[in-house]
Amino acid sequence: MFDVEHIYLFDRSTMRMLLERAGFDDIKCQPLSNSYTLDYALKMFPLPSAIKGGVGTLLTSLRLSSLSIRVPGGNMVTRACRR
């Protein structure tokens, strides 16, 4: 997903480095898939408003707008311990 709300996107190596510098160990980072409705995915996708409106109308008329899809959106979950 394209998300303009974040000012920085962390990757695994950056998360690991930050946590190690803060004194954490046993660091595990792994990808996390997200579930989005087609309506929300369309809202977040960088398309012109006219196209979004037409596709949104089509999804609603086909009763697909609330259908959830699971996508690897680039998110991750991180766990670390400090002893």
PyMOL Python script that loads the backbone (N, CA, C, O; Angstrom):
from pymol import cmd

cmd.read_pdbstr("""\
ATOM      1  N   MET A   1       0.844  -1.185   0.000  1.00  0.00           N
ATOM      2  CA  MET A   1       0.000   0.000   0.000  1.00  0.00           C
ATOM      3  C   MET A   1       0.882   1.238   0.000  1.00  0.00           C
ATOM      4  O   MET A   1       1.968   1.237   0.580  1.00  0.00           O
ATOM      5  N   PHE A   2       0.434   2.243  -0.621  1.00  0.00           N
ATOM      6  CA  PHE A   2       1.115   3.521  -0.634  1.00  0.00           C
ATOM      7  C   PHE A   2       0.512   4.348   0.488  1.00  0.00           C
ATOM      8  O   PHE A   2      -0.688   4.623   0.481  1.00  0.00           O
ATOM      9  N   ASP A   3       1.322   4.741   1.440  1.00  0.00           N
ATOM     10  CA  ASP A   3       0.804   5.440   2.618  1.00  0.00           C
ATOM     11  C   ASP A   3       1.570   6.738   2.816  1.00  0.00           C
ATOM     12  O   ASP A   3       2.757   6.721   3.143  1.00  0.00           O
ATOM     13  N   VAL A   4       0.898   7.852   2.619  1.00  0.00           N
ATOM     14  CA  VAL A   4       1.547   9.156   2.726  1.00  0.00           C
ATOM     15  C   VAL A   4       1.542   9.685   4.153  1.00  0.00           C
ATOM     16  O   VAL A   4       2.053  10.776   4.406  1.00  0.00           O
ATOM     17  N   GLU A   5       0.972   8.931   5.091  1.00  0.00           N
ATOM     18  CA  GLU A   5       0.862   9.395   6.467  1.00  0.00           C
ATOM     19  C   GLU A   5       2.147   9.196   7.264  1.00  0.00           C
ATOM     20  O   GLU A   5       2.336   9.852   8.288  1.00  0.00           O
ATOM     21  N   HIS A   6       3.028   8.315   6.822  1.00  0.00           N
ATOM     22  CA  HIS A   6       4.260   8.039   7.547  1.00  0.00           C
ATOM     23  C   HIS A   6       5.387   8.926   7.033  1.00  0.00           C
ATOM     24  O   HIS A   6       5.525   9.135   5.828  1.00  0.00           O
ATOM     25  N   ILE A   7       6.192   9.447   7.961  1.00  0.00           N
ATOM     26  CA  ILE A   7       7.318  10.270   7.529  1.00  0.00           C
ATOM     27  C   ILE A   7       8.593   9.440   7.372  1.00  0.00           C
ATOM     28  O   ILE A   7       9.563   9.909   6.775  1.00  0.00           O
ATOM     29  N   TYR A   8       8.603   8.220   7.897  1.00  0.00           N
ATOM     30  CA  TYR A   8       9.745   7.334   7.748  1.00  0.00           C
ATOM     31  C   TYR A   8       9.256   5.899   7.786  1.00  0.00           C
ATOM     32  O   TYR A   8       8.395   5.554   8.595  1.00  0.00           O
ATOM     33  N   LEU A   9       9.795   5.068   6.921  1.00  0.00           N
ATOM     34  CA  LEU A   9       9.450   3.647   6.906  1.00  0.00           C
ATOM     35  C   LEU A   9      10.691   2.861   7.314  1.00  0.00           C
ATOM     36  O   LEU A   9      11.736   2.961   6.671  1.00  0.00           O
ATOM     37  N   PHE A  10      10.569   2.083   8.380  1.00  0.00           N
ATOM     38  CA  PHE A  10      11.691   1.306   8.899  1.00  0.00           C
ATOM     39  C   PHE A  10      11.770  -0.036   8.182  1.00  0.00           C
ATOM     40  O   PHE A  10      10.746  -0.630   7.845  1.00  0.00           O
ATOM     41  N   ASP A  11      12.992  -0.509   7.954  1.00  0.00           N
ATOM     42  CA  ASP A  11      13.182  -1.863   7.463  1.00  0.00           C
ATOM     43  C   ASP A  11      13.771  -2.705   8.594  1.00  0.00           C
ATOM     44  O   ASP A  11      14.054  -2.190   9.676  1.00  0.00           O
ATOM     45  N   ARG A  12      13.950  -3.980   8.341  1.00  0.00           N
ATOM     46  CA  ARG A  12      14.426  -4.887   9.403  1.00  0.00           C
ATOM     47  C   ARG A  12      15.780  -4.476   9.958  1.00  0.00           C
ATOM     48  O   ARG A  12      15.991  -4.503  11.170  1.00  0.00           O
ATOM     49  N   SER A  13      16.694  -4.099   9.081  1.00  0.00           N
ATOM     50  CA  SER A  13      18.037  -3.767   9.564  1.00  0.00           C
ATOM     51  C   SER A  13      18.024  -2.493  10.408  1.00  0.00           C
ATOM     52  O   SER A  13      18.766  -2.400  11.386  1.00  0.00           O
ATOM     53  N   THR A  14      17.204  -1.518  10.052  1.00  0.00           N
ATOM     54  CA  THR A  14      17.106  -0.291  10.843  1.00  0.00           C
ATOM     55  C   THR A  14      16.493  -0.571  12.207  1.00  0.00           C
ATOM     56  O   THR A  14      16.974  -0.068  13.223  1.00  0.00           O
ATOM     57  N   MET A  15      15.428  -1.375  12.233  1.00  0.00           N
ATOM     58  CA  MET A  15      14.807  -1.722  13.515  1.00  0.00           C
ATOM     59  C   MET A  15      15.800  -2.460  14.413  1.00  0.00           C
ATOM     60  O   MET A  15      15.912  -2.175  15.605  1.00  0.00           O
ATOM     61  N   ARG A  16      16.502  -3.396  13.829  1.00  0.00           N
ATOM     62  CA  ARG A  16      17.498  -4.165  14.604  1.00  0.00           C
ATOM     63  C   ARG A  16      18.568  -3.231  15.174  1.00  0.00           C
ATOM     64  O   ARG A  16      18.910  -3.328  16.353  1.00  0.00           O
ATOM     65  N   MET A  17      19.096  -2.331  14.349  1.00  0.00           N
ATOM     66  CA  MET A  17      20.140  -1.408  14.787  1.00  0.00           C
ATOM     67  C   MET A  17      19.629  -0.509  15.920  1.00  0.00           C
ATOM     68  O   MET A  17      20.323  -0.333  16.921  1.00  0.00           O
ATOM     69  N   LEU A  18      18.445   0.050  15.779  1.00  0.00           N
ATOM     70  CA  LEU A  18      17.895   0.926  16.817  1.00  0.00           C
ATOM     71  C   LEU A  18      17.705   0.188  18.137  1.00  0.00           C
ATOM     72  O   LEU A  18      18.034   0.715  19.200  1.00  0.00           O
ATOM     73  N   LEU A  19      17.175  -1.029  18.070  1.00  0.00           N
ATOM     74  CA  LEU A  19      16.942  -1.805  19.289  1.00  0.00           C
ATOM     75  C   LEU A  19      18.253  -2.249  19.932  1.00  0.00           C
ATOM     76  O   LEU A  19      18.378  -2.221  21.156  1.00  0.00           O
ATOM     77  N   GLU A  20      19.226  -2.654  19.128  1.00  0.00           N
ATOM     78  CA  GLU A  20      20.534  -3.034  19.683  1.00  0.00           C
ATOM     79  C   GLU A  20      21.181  -1.840  20.384  1.00  0.00           C
ATOM     80  O   GLU A  20      21.730  -1.987  21.476  1.00  0.00           O
ATOM     81  N   ARG A  21      21.120  -0.670  19.769  1.00  0.00           N
ATOM     82  CA  ARG A  21      21.695   0.540  20.384  1.00  0.00           C
ATOM     83  C   ARG A  21      20.987   0.909  21.687  1.00  0.00           C
ATOM     84  O   ARG A  21      21.587   1.524  22.568  1.00  0.00           O
ATOM     85  N   ALA A  22      19.723   0.536  21.808  1.00  0.00           N
ATOM     86  CA  ALA A  22      18.957   0.829  23.023  1.00  0.00           C
ATOM     87  C   ALA A  22      19.130  -0.266  24.078  1.00  0.00           C
ATOM     88  O   ALA A  22      18.501  -0.205  25.135  1.00  0.00           O
ATOM     89  N   GLY A  23      19.976  -1.268  23.803  1.00  0.00           N
ATOM     90  CA  GLY A  23      20.269  -2.294  24.787  1.00  0.00           C
ATOM     91  C   GLY A  23      19.394  -3.538  24.709  1.00  0.00           C
ATOM     92  O   GLY A  23      19.394  -4.346  25.638  1.00  0.00           O
ATOM     93  N   PHE A  24      18.655  -3.708  23.631  1.00  0.00           N
ATOM     94  CA  PHE A  24      17.811  -4.894  23.480  1.00  0.00           C
ATOM     95  C   PHE A  24      18.588  -5.997  22.784  1.00  0.00           C
ATOM     96  O   PHE A  24      19.519  -5.736  22.023  1.00  0.00           O
ATOM     97  N   ASP A  25      18.187  -7.243  23.059  1.00  0.00           N
ATOM     98  CA  ASP A  25      18.757  -8.371  22.341  1.00  0.00           C
ATOM     99  C   ASP A  25      17.632  -9.353  22.023  1.00  0.00           C
ATOM    100  O   ASP A  25      16.461  -9.050  22.251  1.00  0.00           O
ATOM    101  N   ASP A  26      17.975 -10.512  21.504  1.00  0.00           N
ATOM    102  CA  ASP A  26      16.992 -11.514  21.080  1.00  0.00           C
ATOM    103  C   ASP A  26      15.924 -10.837  20.203  1.00  0.00           C
ATOM    104  O   ASP A  26      14.725 -10.969  20.450  1.00  0.00           O
ATOM    105  N   ILE A  27      16.378 -10.126  19.196  1.00  0.00           N
ATOM    106  CA  ILE A  27      15.502  -9.325  18.337  1.00  0.00           C
ATOM    107  C   ILE A  27      14.990 -10.179  17.186  1.00  0.00           C
ATOM    108  O   ILE A  27      15.769 -10.815  16.476  1.00  0.00           O
ATOM    109  N   LYS A  28      13.700 -10.187  17.013  1.00  0.00           N
ATOM    110  CA  LYS A  28      13.051 -10.911  15.914  1.00  0.00           C
ATOM    111  C   LYS A  28      12.185  -9.935  15.140  1.00  0.00           C
ATOM    112  O   LYS A  28      11.303  -9.291  15.707  1.00  0.00           O
ATOM    113  N   CYS A  29      12.439  -9.828  13.843  1.00  0.00           N
ATOM    114  CA  CYS A  29      11.625  -9.010  12.940  1.00  0.00           C
ATOM    115  C   CYS A  29      11.092  -9.925  11.849  1.00  0.00           C
ATOM    116  O   CYS A  29      11.844 -10.688  11.244  1.00  0.00           O
ATOM    117  N   GLN A  30       9.807  -9.846  11.606  1.00  0.00           N
ATOM    118  CA  GLN A  30       9.243 -10.655  10.539  1.00  0.00           C
ATOM    119  C   GLN A  30       8.117  -9.907   9.847  1.00  0.00           C
ATOM    120  O   GLN A  30       7.494  -9.029  10.443  1.00  0.00           O
ATOM    121  N   PRO A  31       7.853 -10.249   8.594  1.00  0.00           N
ATOM    122  CA  PRO A  31       6.802  -9.564   7.846  1.00  0.00           C
ATOM    123  C   PRO A  31       5.424  -9.827   8.447  1.00  0.00           C
ATOM    124  O   PRO A  31       5.195 -10.855   9.084  1.00  0.00           O
ATOM    125  N   LEU A  32       4.531  -8.900   8.238  1.00  0.00           N
ATOM    126  CA  LEU A  32       3.167  -8.996   8.738  1.00  0.00           C
ATOM    127  C   LEU A  32       2.218  -8.613   7.614  1.00  0.00           C
ATOM    128  O   LEU A  32       2.259  -7.485   7.124  1.00  0.00           O
ATOM    129  N   SER A  33       1.370  -9.537   7.206  1.00  0.00           N
ATOM    130  CA  SER A  33       0.375  -9.233   6.178  1.00  0.00           C
ATOM    131  C   SER A  33      -0.808  -8.526   6.822  1.00  0.00           C
ATOM    132  O   SER A  33      -1.146  -8.774   7.980  1.00  0.00           O
ATOM    133  N   ASN A  34      -1.419  -7.658   6.065  1.00  0.00           N
ATOM    134  CA  ASN A  34      -2.569  -6.919   6.550  1.00  0.00           C
ATOM    135  C   ASN A  34      -3.811  -7.305   5.771  1.00  0.00           C
ATOM    136  O   ASN A  34      -3.724  -7.760   4.630  1.00  0.00           O
ATOM    137  N   SER A  35      -4.958  -7.125   6.387  1.00  0.00           N
ATOM    138  CA  SER A  35      -6.233  -7.322   5.700  1.00  0.00           C
ATOM    139  C   SER A  35      -6.862  -5.961   5.457  1.00  0.00           C
ATOM    140  O   SER A  35      -6.951  -5.128   6.360  1.00  0.00           O
ATOM    141  N   TYR A  36      -7.294  -5.751   4.227  1.00  0.00           N
ATOM    142  CA  TYR A  36      -7.939  -4.501   3.842  1.00  0.00           C
ATOM    143  C   TYR A  36      -9.208  -4.819   3.075  1.00  0.00           C
ATOM    144  O   TYR A  36      -9.257  -5.786   2.316  1.00  0.00           O
ATOM    145  N   THR A  37     -10.237  -4.004   3.273  1.00  0.00           N
ATOM    146  CA  THR A  37     -11.400  -4.134   2.394  1.00  0.00           C
ATOM    147  C   THR A  37     -11.012  -3.533   1.042  1.00  0.00           C
ATOM    148  O   THR A  37     -10.127  -2.682   0.955  1.00  0.00           O
ATOM    149  N   LEU A  38     -11.687  -3.991   0.002  1.00  0.00           N
ATOM    150  CA  LEU A  38     -11.399  -3.435  -1.319  1.00  0.00           C
ATOM    151  C   LEU A  38     -11.688  -1.934  -1.352  1.00  0.00           C
ATOM    152  O   LEU A  38     -10.993  -1.181  -2.035  1.00  0.00           O
ATOM    153  N   ASP A  39     -12.713  -1.502  -0.614  1.00  0.00           N
ATOM    154  CA  ASP A  39     -13.047  -0.084  -0.529  1.00  0.00           C
ATOM    155  C   ASP A  39     -11.885   0.721   0.058  1.00  0.00           C
ATOM    156  O   ASP A  39     -11.517   1.765  -0.480  1.00  0.00           O
ATOM    157  N   TYR A  40     -11.307   0.234   1.166  1.00  0.00           N
ATOM    158  CA  TYR A  40     -10.180   0.928   1.803  1.00  0.00           C
ATOM    159  C   TYR A  40      -8.944   0.885   0.916  1.00  0.00           C
ATOM    160  O   TYR A  40      -8.242   1.889   0.790  1.00  0.00           O
ATOM    161  N   ALA A  41      -8.668  -0.253   0.302  1.00  0.00           N
ATOM    162  CA  ALA A  41      -7.503  -0.376  -0.578  1.00  0.00           C
ATOM    163  C   ALA A  41      -7.602   0.622  -1.728  1.00  0.00           C
ATOM    164  O   ALA A  41      -6.613   1.255  -2.099  1.00  0.00           O
ATOM    165  N   LEU A  42      -8.792   0.756  -2.283  1.00  0.00           N
ATOM    166  CA  LEU A  42      -9.006   1.718  -3.362  1.00  0.00           C
ATOM    167  C   LEU A  42      -8.781   3.144  -2.869  1.00  0.00           C
ATOM    168  O   LEU A  42      -8.187   3.960  -3.574  1.00  0.00           O
ATOM    169  N   LYS A  43      -9.247   3.444  -1.677  1.00  0.00           N
ATOM    170  CA  LYS A  43      -9.075   4.779  -1.097  1.00  0.00           C
ATOM    171  C   LYS A  43      -7.584   5.120  -0.948  1.00  0.00           C
ATOM    172  O   LYS A  43      -7.185   6.256  -1.203  1.00  0.00           O
ATOM    173  N   MET A  44      -6.771   4.159  -0.542  1.00  0.00           N
ATOM    174  CA  MET A  44      -5.350   4.397  -0.279  1.00  0.00           C
ATOM    175  C   MET A  44      -4.488   4.346  -1.540  1.00  0.00           C
ATOM    176  O   MET A  44      -3.373   4.867  -1.544  1.00  0.00           O
ATOM    177  N   PHE A  45      -4.984   3.732  -2.599  1.00  0.00           N
ATOM    178  CA  PHE A  45      -4.182   3.567  -3.808  1.00  0.00           C
ATOM    179  C   PHE A  45      -4.057   4.899  -4.538  1.00  0.00           C
ATOM    180  O   PHE A  45      -5.045   5.619  -4.680  1.00  0.00           O
ATOM    181  N   PRO A  46      -2.845   5.239  -5.008  1.00  0.00           N
ATOM    182  CA  PRO A  46      -2.638   6.546  -5.645  1.00  0.00           C
ATOM    183  C   PRO A  46      -3.185   6.606  -7.076  1.00  0.00           C
ATOM    184  O   PRO A  46      -2.449   6.425  -8.046  1.00  0.00           O
ATOM    185  N   LEU A  47      -4.469   6.859  -7.181  1.00  0.00           N
ATOM    186  CA  LEU A  47      -5.132   7.005  -8.471  1.00  0.00           C
ATOM    187  C   LEU A  47      -5.890   8.326  -8.499  1.00  0.00           C
ATOM    188  O   LEU A  47      -6.239   8.856  -7.445  1.00  0.00           O
ATOM    189  N   PRO A  48      -6.148   8.862  -9.680  1.00  0.00           N
ATOM    190  CA  PRO A  48      -6.964  10.067  -9.771  1.00  0.00           C
ATOM    191  C   PRO A  48      -8.376   9.832  -9.209  1.00  0.00           C
ATOM    192  O   PRO A  48      -8.909   8.726  -9.290  1.00  0.00           O
ATOM    193  N   SER A  49      -8.957  10.866  -8.651  1.00  0.00           N
ATOM    194  CA  SER A  49     -10.277  10.769  -8.019  1.00  0.00           C
ATOM    195  C   SER A  49     -11.345  10.236  -8.958  1.00  0.00           C
ATOM    196  O   SER A  49     -12.202   9.454  -8.546  1.00  0.00           O
ATOM    197  N   ALA A  50     -11.298  10.650 -10.207  1.00  0.00           N
ATOM    198  CA  ALA A  50     -12.310  10.201 -11.166  1.00  0.00           C
ATOM    199  C   ALA A  50     -12.274   8.684 -11.342  1.00  0.00           C
ATOM    200  O   ALA A  50     -13.319   8.038 -11.412  1.00  0.00           O
ATOM    201  N   ILE A  51     -11.085   8.127 -11.411  1.00  0.00           N
ATOM    202  CA  ILE A  51     -10.951   6.672 -11.558  1.00  0.00           C
ATOM    203  C   ILE A  51     -11.409   5.982 -10.275  1.00  0.00           C
ATOM    204  O   ILE A  51     -12.136   4.990 -10.331  1.00  0.00           O
ATOM    205  N   LYS A  52     -10.988   6.502  -9.120  1.00  0.00           N
ATOM    206  CA  LYS A  52     -11.412   5.913  -7.846  1.00  0.00           C
ATOM    207  C   LYS A  52     -12.924   5.908  -7.720  1.00  0.00           C
ATOM    208  O   LYS A  52     -13.513   4.927  -7.266  1.00  0.00           O
ATOM    209  N   GLY A  53     -13.556   7.013  -8.125  1.00  0.00           N
ATOM    210  CA  GLY A  53     -15.016   7.096  -8.035  1.00  0.00           C
ATOM    211  C   GLY A  53     -15.703   6.047  -8.887  1.00  0.00           C
ATOM    212  O   GLY A  53     -16.650   5.398  -8.443  1.00  0.00           O
ATOM    213  N   GLY A  54     -15.223   5.880 -10.114  1.00  0.00           N
ATOM    214  CA  GLY A  54     -15.817   4.888 -11.012  1.00  0.00           C
ATOM    215  C   GLY A  54     -15.615   3.472 -10.518  1.00  0.00           C
ATOM    216  O   GLY A  54     -16.545   2.666 -10.534  1.00  0.00           O
ATOM    217  N   VAL A  55     -14.411   3.165 -10.081  1.00  0.00           N
ATOM    218  CA  VAL A  55     -14.126   1.814  -9.568  1.00  0.00           C
ATOM    219  C   VAL A  55     -14.900   1.587  -8.276  1.00  0.00           C
ATOM    220  O   VAL A  55     -15.417   0.491  -8.057  1.00  0.00           O
ATOM    221  N   GLY A  56     -14.990   2.606  -7.410  1.00  0.00           N
ATOM    222  CA  GLY A  56     -15.749   2.493  -6.166  1.00  0.00           C
ATOM    223  C   GLY A  56     -17.214   2.212  -6.423  1.00  0.00           C
ATOM    224  O   GLY A  56     -17.818   1.384  -5.741  1.00  0.00           O
ATOM    225  N   THR A  57     -17.787   2.887  -7.392  1.00  0.00           N
ATOM    226  CA  THR A  57     -19.193   2.662  -7.765  1.00  0.00           C
ATOM    227  C   THR A  57     -19.380   1.236  -8.269  1.00  0.00           C
ATOM    228  O   THR A  57     -20.360   0.572  -7.929  1.00  0.00           O
ATOM    229  N   LEU A  58     -18.439   0.773  -9.077  1.00  0.00           N
ATOM    230  CA  LEU A  58     -18.508  -0.595  -9.592  1.00  0.00           C
ATOM    231  C   LEU A  58     -18.418  -1.619  -8.456  1.00  0.00           C
ATOM    232  O   LEU A  58     -19.191  -2.576  -8.415  1.00  0.00           O
ATOM    233  N   LEU A  59     -17.476  -1.411  -7.542  1.00  0.00           N
ATOM    234  CA  LEU A  59     -17.335  -2.337  -6.403  1.00  0.00           C
ATOM    235  C   LEU A  59     -18.604  -2.377  -5.563  1.00  0.00           C
ATOM    236  O   LEU A  59     -19.035  -3.443  -5.124  1.00  0.00           O
ATOM    237  N   THR A  60     -19.199  -1.203  -5.341  1.00  0.00           N
ATOM    238  CA  THR A  60     -20.429  -1.141  -4.545  1.00  0.00           C
ATOM    239  C   THR A  60     -21.570  -1.844  -5.272  1.00  0.00           C
ATOM    240  O   THR A  60     -22.313  -2.607  -4.654  1.00  0.00           O
ATOM    241  N   SER A  61     -21.719  -1.602  -6.566  1.00  0.00           N
ATOM    242  CA  SER A  61     -22.820  -2.225  -7.311  1.00  0.00           C
ATOM    243  C   SER A  61     -22.668  -3.745  -7.385  1.00  0.00           C
ATOM    244  O   SER A  61     -23.665  -4.463  -7.451  1.00  0.00           O
ATOM    245  N   LEU A  62     -21.448  -4.230  -7.373  1.00  0.00           N
ATOM    246  CA  LEU A  62     -21.200  -5.685  -7.392  1.00  0.00           C
ATOM    247  C   LEU A  62     -21.152  -6.277  -5.986  1.00  0.00           C
ATOM    248  O   LEU A  62     -20.926  -7.475  -5.813  1.00  0.00           O
ATOM    249  N   ARG A  63     -21.365  -5.426  -4.987  1.00  0.00           N
ATOM    250  CA  ARG A  63     -21.315  -5.818  -3.574  1.00  0.00           C
ATOM    251  C   ARG A  63     -19.968  -6.426  -3.184  1.00  0.00           C
ATOM    252  O   ARG A  63     -19.897  -7.407  -2.444  1.00  0.00           O
ATOM    253  N   LEU A  64     -18.919  -5.822  -3.696  1.00  0.00           N
ATOM    254  CA  LEU A  64     -17.562  -6.297  -3.410  1.00  0.00           C
ATOM    255  C   LEU A  64     -16.766  -5.327  -2.540  1.00  0.00           C
ATOM    256  O   LEU A  64     -15.658  -5.659  -2.117  1.00  0.00           O
ATOM    257  N   SER A  65     -17.297  -4.148  -2.265  1.00  0.00           N
ATOM    258  CA  SER A  65     -16.516  -3.125  -1.564  1.00  0.00           C
ATOM    259  C   SER A  65     -16.101  -3.543  -0.158  1.00  0.00           C
ATOM    260  O   SER A  65     -15.071  -3.086   0.337  1.00  0.00           O
ATOM    261  N   SER A  66     -16.883  -4.405   0.496  1.00  0.00           N
ATOM    262  CA  SER A  66     -16.536  -4.830   1.859  1.00  0.00           C
ATOM    263  C   SER A  66     -15.764  -6.149   1.886  1.00  0.00           C
ATOM    264  O   SER A  66     -15.478  -6.673   2.963  1.00  0.00           O
ATOM    265  N   LEU A  67     -15.428  -6.686   0.727  1.00  0.00           N
ATOM    266  CA  LEU A  67     -14.636  -7.919   0.645  1.00  0.00           C
ATOM    267  C   LEU A  67     -13.224  -7.637   1.144  1.00  0.00           C
ATOM    268  O   LEU A  67     -12.593  -6.671   0.714  1.00  0.00           O
ATOM    269  N   SER A  68     -12.728  -8.473   2.048  1.00  0.00           N
ATOM    270  CA  SER A  68     -11.377  -8.292   2.588  1.00  0.00           C
ATOM    271  C   SER A  68     -10.366  -9.084   1.780  1.00  0.00           C
ATOM    272  O   SER A  68     -10.614 -10.214   1.361  1.00  0.00           O
ATOM    273  N   ILE A  69      -9.228  -8.458   1.578  1.00  0.00           N
ATOM    274  CA  ILE A  69      -8.110  -9.130   0.927  1.00  0.00           C
ATOM    275  C   ILE A  69      -6.903  -9.034   1.851  1.00  0.00           C
ATOM    276  O   ILE A  69      -6.723  -8.042   2.558  1.00  0.00           O
ATOM    277  N   ARG A  70      -6.091 -10.063   1.837  1.00  0.00           N
ATOM    278  CA  ARG A  70      -4.888 -10.096   2.671  1.00  0.00           C
ATOM    279  C   ARG A  70      -3.695  -9.833   1.766  1.00  0.00           C
ATOM    280  O   ARG A  70      -3.469 -10.549   0.790  1.00  0.00           O
ATOM    281  N   VAL A  71      -2.935  -8.797   2.100  1.00  0.00           N
ATOM    282  CA  VAL A  71      -1.800  -8.422   1.253  1.00  0.00           C
ATOM    283  C   VAL A  71      -0.561  -8.173   2.115  1.00  0.00           C
ATOM    284  O   VAL A  71      -0.663  -7.704   3.249  1.00  0.00           O
ATOM    285  N   PRO A  72       0.604  -8.493   1.562  1.00  0.00           N
ATOM    286  CA  PRO A  72       1.843  -8.125   2.249  1.00  0.00           C
ATOM    287  C   PRO A  72       2.135  -6.647   1.960  1.00  0.00           C
ATOM    288  O   PRO A  72       2.750  -6.312   0.947  1.00  0.00           O
ATOM    289  N   GLY A  73       1.692  -5.784   2.852  1.00  0.00           N
ATOM    290  CA  GLY A  73       1.794  -4.343   2.630  1.00  0.00           C
ATOM    291  C   GLY A  73       3.122  -3.743   3.033  1.00  0.00           C
ATOM    292  O   GLY A  73       3.259  -2.519   3.041  1.00  0.00           O
ATOM    293  N   GLY A  74       4.102  -4.558   3.367  1.00  0.00           N
ATOM    294  CA  GLY A  74       5.396  -4.034   3.756  1.00  0.00           C
ATOM    295  C   GLY A  74       5.526  -3.802   5.253  1.00  0.00           C
ATOM    296  O   GLY A  74       6.544  -3.285   5.713  1.00  0.00           O
ATOM    297  N   ASN A  75       4.509  -4.179   6.016  1.00  0.00           N
ATOM    298  CA  ASN A  75       4.576  -4.015   7.467  1.00  0.00           C
ATOM    299  C   ASN A  75       5.358  -5.154   8.109  1.00  0.00           C
ATOM    300  O   ASN A  75       5.573  -6.200   7.497  1.00  0.00           O
ATOM    301  N   MET A  76       5.772  -4.937   9.333  1.00  0.00           N
ATOM    302  CA  MET A  76       6.493  -5.986  10.068  1.00  0.00           C
ATOM    303  C   MET A  76       6.119  -5.930  11.536  1.00  0.00           C
ATOM    304  O   MET A  76       5.611  -4.929  12.041  1.00  0.00           O
ATOM    305  N   VAL A  77       6.385  -7.023  12.190  1.00  0.00           N
ATOM    306  CA  VAL A  77       6.231  -7.087  13.639  1.00  0.00           C
ATOM    307  C   VAL A  77       7.612  -7.362  14.225  1.00  0.00           C
ATOM    308  O   VAL A  77       8.369  -8.180  13.703  1.00  0.00           O
ATOM    309  N   THR A  78       7.926  -6.674  15.308  1.00  0.00           N
ATOM    310  CA  THR A  78       9.249  -6.801  15.918  1.00  0.00           C
ATOM    311  C   THR A  78       9.101  -7.103  17.405  1.00  0.00           C
ATOM    312  O   THR A  78       8.277  -6.505  18.098  1.00  0.00           O
ATOM    313  N   ARG A  79       9.915  -8.042  17.878  1.00  0.00           N
ATOM    314  CA  ARG A  79       9.946  -8.394  19.291  1.00  0.00           C
ATOM    315  C   ARG A  79      11.386  -8.372  19.741  1.00  0.00           C
ATOM    316  O   ARG A  79      12.280  -8.839  19.034  1.00  0.00           O
ATOM    317  N   ALA A  80      11.608  -7.817  20.944  1.00  0.00           N
ATOM    318  CA  ALA A  80      12.969  -7.769  21.483  1.00  0.00           C
ATOM    319  C   ALA A  80      12.900  -7.846  23.003  1.00  0.00           C
ATOM    320  O   ALA A  80      11.881  -7.504  23.603  1.00  0.00           O
ATOM    321  N   CYS A  81      13.976  -8.293  23.613  1.00  0.00           N
ATOM    322  CA  CYS A  81      14.048  -8.404  25.076  1.00  0.00           C
ATOM    323  C   CYS A  81      15.179  -7.531  25.589  1.00  0.00           C
ATOM    324  O   CYS A  81      16.194  -7.330  24.922  1.00  0.00           O
ATOM    325  N   ARG A  82      14.976  -7.031  26.770  1.00  0.00           N
ATOM    326  CA  ARG A  82      16.041  -6.278  27.453  1.00  0.00           C
ATOM    327  C   ARG A  82      16.262  -6.954  28.806  1.00  0.00           C
ATOM    328  O   ARG A  82      15.343  -7.039  29.621  1.00  0.00           O
ATOM    329  N   ARG A  83      17.458  -7.422  29.034  1.00  0.00           N
ATOM    330  CA  ARG A  83      17.742  -8.185  30.263  1.00  0.00           C
ATOM    331  C   ARG A  83      18.541  -7.394  31.241  1.00  0.00           C
ATOM    332  O   ARG A  83      18.862  -7.890  32.321  1.00  0.00           O
TER     333      ARG A  83
END
""", "prot")
cmd.dss("prot")
cmd.show_as("cartoon", "prot")
cmd.util.cbc("prot")
cmd.orient("prot")
